[in-house]
Amino acid sequence: MLSIHNPFILRVNYKLSTSFFCYLMATGHPPNTPYWVFLSFRGKDTRNNITSHIYSGLEHEGVKTFMDNDGLRRGEEISAELLNAIHESKICVIIFSENYGDSKWCLDELLEIMEMRAQGLVEVLPVFYNVDSSTVRHQTGAFKVAFQKHQLRYGDDSVRKWRHALGAACNLYGLDLFEHARGIEAELTRKVVECVCLELQPIIDEMYGAQVPVNMLHIDNGDNPNNWNWTSADEYDRIPSWWFNDNQGEGIVIAEVMDEYWLHIAGEFEENLLIPGWIYEVHFVVKLKEDMEMERTAKLILDAPDGTSQESRENLMGKPRNQWIEIEVGRFQAQNLGGKVEFSLYASEDDTIRKRGIYVLGARIVPVFFYRSRVGEHAHGY
């Protein structure tokens, strides 16, 4: 997942209590933009089949999606309304079909989308529907005929820009009806929706999630240098891109368990800083060394503001080593009750087993909209 600059990100420090501060990314209100996804497509080819299916699939998952109903297409130039919809979206899905290239509207949309992507402002997913990517890339077949007409009507400069945009789009990872879905539209729709959701979740995490750095957590014996080692992040630590920091990791504190028999890490977060009605997950962010020592499982506890409590166990010994991973504590719904969500990690049942070789970066509180990405399933900056 490529991290994109977003003008709506709010980077503010909030004092939650006399004991610690948290970095809040939630704005406290729904997204400023009405759309997460923009669909670019040739209406006569795909409006009543794959495009409408993708639109319905995304809307079903709660993804606000822009699909033009031709009401905004007037005249030769792309309308301001369409430009605004593209600029406000986080992901643009380009549905290439046989006659996509004969539409100046589609080509102008594509050009705007690819220029925004070049600036890091939008993610792009090409979808090839009943057309091969090589046909689009090299403008053969129906695209060749269309571009011959465009050459006569719009001239060399416009055609050159459109050709470059088509080539750039075809260089991106995309989904093909036959290569990835065996010619089954329902399967292609499912894969497009899943891919979009996986790409959106980290963006939403950054916009509306919150994080609690390790120095703001409560750690038993954390001030004892025989038990814990506190350091600043360096190049070796490779702080993940989704851990929000404006200085590329500079100044971030990391705590390492050196020699501990009673491992207890706890944190809390004010619920009224979250968006009421949204579901959130709490994660500890840790890195496990190759020579890590501890009992097989850790106990995780989440106490929600409504008084409910969740407890689970996680096998840390089976987790990947030497990379930052997220350990899920639990889920809760923000209800604006005025309380706190509290979360803990214990690895202390056997006080004869030494614990060591665990780095702690902090905790994250992130909204759950779609398919939450897991370690090994979807890379986003480890």
Secondary structure, 3 states (H helix, E strand, C coil): CCCCCCCCCCCEEEECCCCCEEEECCCCCCCCCCCCEEEEECHHHHCCCHHHHHHHHHHHCCCCEECCCCCCCCCCCCCHHHHHHHHHCCEEEEEECCCHHHCHHHHHHHHHHHHHHHCCCCEEEEEECCCCHHHHHHCCCHHHHHHHHHHHHHHHHHHHHHHHHHHHHHCCCCEEHHHHHCCCHHHHHHHHHHHHHHHHHHHHHHHHCEEEEHHHCEECCCCCCCCEEEEECCHHHCCCCCCCCCCCCCCCEEEEECCECCEEEEEEEEHHHCCCCCEEEEEEEEEEEEEEECCCEEEEEEECCCCCEEEEEEEHHHCCCCCEEEEEEEEEECCCCCCEEEEEEEECCCCCCCEEEEEEEEEEEEECCCCCCCCCCCCCCC
